[in-house]
């Protein structure tokens, strides 16, 4: 009975992400959606040496379901409203900078979907561990990439470099469109 409840919960999680729904606290990344300052509902924290104007918290979430015939994964990039904040809700350039953080999160969610789709020789007993390792690798790479983005754009203040990054991320998203679906299904080998 406990396993049945877990499968039902996983099914609901998969359906929720697949339909583009997320909780009131999160926004699921989707093409065409642009962040608005109203989405930033967190309280400012000043934990760095420079004067922060905003912060965006992105999370990549993975849900796994195991059936008799397949492994089904849902991988979504989520913007956390209540962990994201601003003290400058009038700057379009700053909002565009934060949007690109969200887009970078989706780039890495797609990379995780790609890596999952390439997995083989899976068994029920190792699937979760393999996905967990991939998740941590991708998440760490995403954190490093976002730091590089902030450094090279001077946290969005260098508008020329910001445009370079915007074009780069736009190209990556276009070229990785094959992995834009939230759901990855792998058939079990027989």
N, C-alpha and C positions, 0 to 999 in steps of 0.2 A: 504493500500500500504506500509506503514512504517513497519508493521509486516512482510510482505512478504520479504522486503529487509533484515530485521533482520534474518529471517529464512535462506535466501540464504547465508548470511555472516556466520552464524553458520554452515551451511552445508559445505561451503568451508573450514572453520577452522577444522571441524571434518575430512574431507577428507585429508587435509594437514597433520594433526597429524597421521591419520591412515596409510597414505602412507609413514610415516617416514620422511616427509619433514619438514623443518623449515626454517625460514628466514636465510639470510646470517650471521646474528648476533648471531644465536643460533645453538646448536647441540642437536638434540633429542636423548635421551639415547636409545641405542639398544644393545642387546647382541652382544658381539664380538667387538664392537667399542672401541678402546683405544684412549684416548686423546694424542695429540702430542703437543710439545711446540709451534708449529705454531698456535695452536688453541687459545693461550693466547694472545689476541690483545689489552688488556687494558693497562692503564698507572699505574705504581706502586704508591701505597699510603702506607704510614707508619704511621698507626694510633694506633699501639699497642706498648707496652713497650719492646717487644723483636724484634729482627731484622727479619722481615718477608722476606721470599725469594719468596713467590708466594701467590696468593689468587684465589680461585675459587668461582664464583657466580653461584648458582644453583637455578632454579625456577621450581615450580610445577604449571602447568597451567591446568585449568579445563574449558571445553566448554560444554554447555548444550543445547540440542535441545529438544523441546517438540512437539510431534506429537499427532494425535488423539488416537493412540494405545499405545504409549510408550514414555519413557524418555530416551534420548540417551546422554551419557556423554563421553567425550574424556579427558583423564587424561594423561598428558605427563610430563616427567622430562627433563628440558632443561638446557644445559650449556650455559651461556651467555659469548660469546667470548670477547666482549668489556668491560665487567666488571670483567674479569679474567686476571691476569697478573703474570709475573715472572721477577726476576732479575738474575735467575740462570737457564738458559735453557740447562744445560749440565747434571744435576743430574737426573739419572733414578729413584733413590729412592724417590726424591721429586715429580717427575711426577707420580709415583705409588701412593704416598700419595694423590695427588690431584685427581687422577682417582677414588680412594676410596670415596672421597667426592661425586663425581658424582654418584657412585654406591649406596651410602647411600641415595642420593636423590631419586633414583629409588626404593629403599626399601620402602620409605615413600609414593611414588606415588602408589606403589602396595597396601600399607595399605589403602590409600584413595580409590582406586578402590574396595577393599574388603569391606570397610565400606559402600560405595555407593551401592554395589551389595546387601548388607544386609538390605537396607532401605525398609520399607513397609508403608502402609497406606498413600501414597503420594497423594497430590492433586496439580494441577497446581499452586495454590496460595501459597503453602508453600515450593515447591521443591527447589527454589533458596536459601531461607533462611536456609533450612536444610543442603544443600550442602556447603553453606558459613560457617556455624558453623563447619562442619566436616573438611573443608579445613583449617580453622584457628587452630583447635585442632591438626591436623596432621602436619601442618607447624611449629607450636611451638614445638611439640615433635621432629621434625627433627632438628631444630636449637639446642635444648638441646643435642640431640644425637651427633651431629657433634662437639659440644664443648667438650663433653666427649671424643670423638675420638681424637681430637687434644690434650687434656690434657693427656690422657693415652699413646699416642704415642709421646708426646713431639713434636708435629707438624711434625711427620714423622722421627724424629731423633732417636727414640728408635726402632731400626729395629726388635728386638725380638717382641715387643708389636705390631708393624706394621703388622707382619706376623699373629699374633693372630687375629687382626682385619680383615685382608684380608680374612682369613679362615672363620671367623664368618659371614662376609657380603656375601661371596660366598655361604655359606650354607643357609643363609636367602633367597638369590635370588633363589637358587635351590628349596627350600621348598615353595616358594611363586609363582612358575611358573604359577600356575592357574590364577594369576592376572597380568600376563605379557602383555595381550592384552590391547592396548590403549583405546579400546571402551568398555563401560559398557552399556548394554541396560536393562531397566526395563519395563516390560509390565504393563500397567495401569490395575487396577482392574476394573471389570465390574459389 
